[in-house]
Amino acid sequence: QVQLVESGGGLVQAGGSLRLSCAASGGTFRSCAMGWFRQAPGKEREFVGGVSWTGRTTDYADSVKGRFTISRDNAKNTVSLQMNSLKPEDTAVYYCAADINLSDRIRTSETSYDYWGQGTQVTVSS
């Protein structure tokens, strides 16, 4: 079992920045690729980005490429999502997820992820 707790959400104006963090405990965080997903009201949950267990590989949704950056610290069992140049359409609940995956491939389907955090709200005002 891996427990995940997100933090760092909030309200920000368009063009601003936020940094989300996800703290992992209780399991083999270092054996997991980590993903960030988001779900806006009335929409399905979607992949935002992910990082491999080594941290060497990252992948992002086209909608956030160049604006969002994922990093992980295996010594601290944390993964972060730096979000810059935020847009109103980035408004959603953001979820951290863990995929027990020792390849360098980032999986983008939520069904591939084994553990989920409770989510943190990000609201971007125009």
Protein Blocks (a to p, Z undefined) as FASTA:
>chain_A
ZZdddehiacddehiacddddddehiafklpccddddddehiacddfbdcdfkomaccdd
fklgokaccdddfknopacdddehiafklgccddddddddfbfbdcfbfklpmbdcebja
ddddZZ
